[in-house]
Amino acid sequence: MSLFSEWREDVRCVFQRDPAARTTFEVLTTYPGVHAIMAYRLSHRLWTAGWRYPARLLAFVARLLSNVDIHPGATIGARFFIDHGACVVIGETAEIGDDVTLYHGVTLGGTSWRKGKRHPTLGDGVLVGAGAKILGPITVGAGARVGANSVVVQDVPDSCTVVGIPGKVVKLREAGRPNPYGIDLDHHLIPDPVGKAIACLLERIDSLEKRIEQDGQIAAVSQQQRYQNCNVDNSICENDCAGGAVAKSAPRRLAAVAPAVE
């Protein structure tokens, strides 16, 4: 595919994924994500042709203009879109499939200084939410979604949703309506595993408190039955016997305990 054909597809896909886009002229002149990918397409061709320094220099200039850092050695498929185009970093050995969407603040980074494959691979149709970090030579399967601010350090299967720090695969709730082009942008409706865990803990605490309350009431009734027939008839028994002093103080203690367990 020619360079101009790649550019044309990159511009057209903006209208499918951003309802704010109105005209081609507007996209070409005001979308830093589009500027970044157009510069990358050219710098990548220079890189693969062996013109390494001019490729890096062009990538540096594109970063100054768009605030998007894409290494010219990265491999990016067709119809790639960076929405809002700010603070996105894509490393040298990253591989990105077709129809991938990244939001602002996304990092496709490495976890090692060694040469070779050290950046992630994203399959076709992947959507990565704002601020997410995908680190290391891992694979995010086709059609997967990464929740905003997630940190993904392990492989993600196809068509799954991953959220959290570190990222955990969760089952997507059936909510919202898919985009007419097959891209679901309702990533704010993804499950919240941390919130669910907290809710389960609160429910468990409530259950335990009810059991303690019931056990306290049973204990109070048991004490009353134990001492109701105890009659203290002399000072020795009152001071020394097991049922003496306790029998006199039991009603007072029970009176104090009763409000707490009612």
Buried (B, 14 or more C-beta within 10 A) or exposed (E): EEEEEBBEBBBEBBBBBBEEBEEEEEBBEEBBBBBBBBBBBBBBBBBEEEBEEBBBBBBBEBBEEBBBBBBBBBBBBBBBBBBBBBBBBBBBBBBBBBBBBBBBBBBBBBEEEEEEBBBBBBBBBBBBBBBBBBBBBBBBBBBBBBBBBBBBBBBBEBEBBBBBEEBBBBEBEEEEEEEEEEBBBBBEEBBEEEEEEEEEEEEEEEEEEEEEEEEBBEEBEEBEEEBEEBEBEEEEBBEEBEBBBBBEEBEEEBEEBEEEBE
